[in-house]
């Protein structure tokens, strides 16, 4: 099991380019199963989760050529639909939460699909109800095989319908949209997720011949077509990486430019970091963060303590709350971090407490951070990364801390951030992989 050794306290400097969006990639790459024609996808992040999904498609019989690490050409003209019922698929797919995304395309095109028990981050319950109920409303039937631990879905034909989702699930919306593109008739999805990832998927599907309207809203209408064709698609920069780099610059008092940040797709992310007192400038599609000696958390207009919480788009993404929490530890002032969506995502704060941070974990969903204003720097320790986003947050903490930190279980970080140690070294960080 690999580790990072990080010598903290260095001010970084330079330009960094964000990778392609991980959460978009898992949807876009699954969508290639909807057609037998070639689909070219570029700006693919070279990370464990995405590469594992590409391997799964190859195991299913999809032809994959990779002219460069960030570009793949897919051709799903000889898919073995029965492979999904195999133990090999359950073992590999069960390691990856994103494997659930192949269900919609498989159900639409091959009339059957299998979903293994979800894998991925250990951040709390991540139910599949929205996916399954949506497929049922389109006419699919499902059985759960308890001993093997997978769902089996089948339908001789999918039929368009109206559905009101019980939650605006990003992956649930994407899965249902992909299934509905080849359904008979019109499907209307209300309370749909409208994150940029879903918007990108819908735009790609339309370029393949789908008829989707309402993109960017929570009301999607999909007119079913008989077949989809090939296309080319370029993925957005990863907004979570962009937010991570903003936080990293502030924590390490560094002057950093984030090149090609996809600013128009960041929503409230820049403003949320500004609420922590972080200065940043939008320069075209780049973000410039100047070196700051200190940053002071704002309060609400009535003087009450700032609360930062996650919310479905266009609200603040839950994937950046771990970063916000770490960055707040060295700010001036206090903030309440309220993680509504996942009940285990704040359980990495014990590592920050060991580093000298002042945090009160109120309950599984809320933590109050008392900013130290750099009066007491964090100190390096040995710690373990519990999930992708907490791992990156701990890495940022280690970069700003005095002394040397060892971060274990960095496979979790590698699942979401490509070549992160190499890219940080280019900015002047002292980090090496053990």
Number of C-alpha atoms within 10 A of each C-alpha: 7 10 18 19 19 26 20 24 23 17 18 22 20 13 16 18 17 24 27 23 22 26 20 23 27 24 24 24 22 24 24 28 27 27 20 19 16 18 22 19 21 19 19 26 25 20 18 18 25 22 15 18 23 19 15 21 24 16 16 19 17 21 16 18 12 13 9 10 11 15 18 19 16 25 23 21 15 11 19 14 17 13 17 23 17 11 12 13 20 21 13 16 23 20 18 21 19 22 29 25 24 27 28 32 26 24 29 27 24 19 19 23 26 28 24 26 20 21 17 18 19 13 17 11 12 14 11 15 14 20 21 22 19 26 28 16 17 24 18 23 16 18 11 14 11 9 6 13 13 18 18 18 22 21 19 13 17 25 20 22 19 14 16 13 19 13 15 19 21 20 23 25 24 26 27 27 28 29 29 33 33 27 26 17 15 19 25 20 22 19 17 27 28 24 24 23 24 24 18 22 23 26 17 20 25 18 16 20 18 23 18 21 16 15 20 18 16 17 16 21 22 26 18 22 16 11 15 20 17 19 18 13 18 17 21 23 25 26 26 24 24 26 23 22 23 27 26 25 26 31 30 26 22 21 18 23 24 23 18 18 25 18 18 9 16 21 17 14 20 19 15 15 20 16 19 25 20 25 18 20 12 14 13 12 12 17 23 18 23 18 20 16 12 15 24 18 19 18 16 10 8 6 8 10 16 19 16 19 19 17 13 16 18 17 13 19 19 20 19 23 23 23 26 22 26 26 28 32 28 28 25 20 21 23 27 21 24 21 22 14 17 15 15 17 25 22 16 19 21 14 17 23 14 15 21 17 24 19 22 14 17 12 12 15 18 20 21 21 24 19 25 19 17 15 10 13 17 25 20 25 18 16 21 17 22 22 22 22 26 27 26 26 27 25 28 24 31 32 28 27 25 19 15 19 24 20 24 20 17 21 19 22 26 19 22 27 26 18 14 15 19 13 15 19 13 14 18 13 21 18 22 15 13 11
